[in-house]
Amino acid sequence: MYTQALDVPDSTPAAPQAVPWVAGPAEAALQERFDLKIDADQKIEPQDWMPQAYRRTLVRQISQHAHSEIIGMQPEGNWISRAPSLKRKAILLAKVQDEGGHGLYLYSAAETLGTSRDQLLDGLHTGKAKYSSIFNYPTLTWADVGVIGWLVDGAAIMNQVPICRCSYGPYARAMIRICKEESFHQRQGFESLMTMMKGTEGQRAMVQEAVNRWWWPVLAMFGPPDADSPNSAQGMRWGIKRISNDALRQKFVDATVPQAAIMGVTLPDSELRWNEERQQHDYGAIDWDEFWATVNGNGPCNKERLATRVKAHTDGQWVRDAALTYAAKQKARALKEAA
Ligand code: 3HC
């Protein structure tokens, strides 16, 4: 349903790619080389010189993204033991495991920028680091699992396919595999909901009720409107971000409306309609107060999500200790044998 092609046009194709000049003769040549690479749409690799602000922006975005994948395991993981059939349980297990894997690729990509895994996790566990607002909403029924696949993963793909062309090599390469897997997640969600829609009246009502609850938080997931997005302009000039928050949100709405029609559900927005002039859908106002409350720790499940994550990390301490002890023993043995 969502293309994996990397030919999504930028929002601002003619936008200048140059980055602000750094004062000081020592760095001028390095900065110039960096600018030329960005302008030529070449990849920046870990060993390349890069401005500190570029490095900080990447660590911020990639670590937030990794944390989202890891926290994102919780709402669905909640349903593994209650899946309605062995087939659905196997699919859900694989999907939740995939999300864990995405987090690990992304932590590795962030580590190439010189920030340790421990530092990144510390930011998450102390509540300093952000993760996606969407994972602070509860999964009340089995239909929520399908809706997360269809809408949440659908929105995630819309946002993440352009990141496959991010200027930072390790992030871009990690995103190619992640997007392939997310595409499967989106399809399985759609298929699961289609199955329910062909079922009983009660199942159809369950799907509709879940869609009603998730629609608006999913639209907010793309981030604040462009006019209120402090990081967008610089992120786009550096080729980290390729398409703006509002443009991606619009693409998502336009792609989802026909899917909802095929599925037979109503999207809960009385202002949603095709605009002939714009050749896009108009849609209603998003509740940004609710979005910011959720981002700032006061959404429906923020405290529960963080507490579960911290407990899992604490409970897993013995595994990390055992792995480190084993690695140290292996190293000592190798040194002894080499001596
Ligand atoms: N939830 C939480 N915080 C959000 C947010 C959201 N949905 N959208 C924006 N924000 C935060 C930003 O992080 C930023 O905070 P900061 O400056 O303190 O870091 C602030 O709101 C302002 O937003 P901006 O638009 O200026 O920020 P960005 O330019 O970084 O754009 C973004 C935000 C579009 C989320 C961008 O960072 C991005 O594309 N990130 C990579 C993709 C990602 O992280 N996706 C999360 C979902 S992953 C997922 O869904 C897992 C899958 O399994 C389904």
Boltz pocket constraint, residues with backbone or C-beta under 6 A from the ligand:
constraints:
  - pocket:
      binder: B
      contacts: [[A, 60], [A, 61], [A, 64], [A, 65], [A, 66], [A, 68], [A, 69], [A, 72], [A, 99], [A, 130], [A, 131], [A, 132], [A, 133], [A, 134], [A, 152], [A, 153], [A, 156], [A, 159], [A, 160], [A, 220], [A, 221], [A, 222], [A, 223], [A, 224], [A, 228], [A, 229], [A, 230], [A, 231], [A, 232], [A, 235], [A, 241], [A, 245], [A, 295]]
      max_distance: 6.0
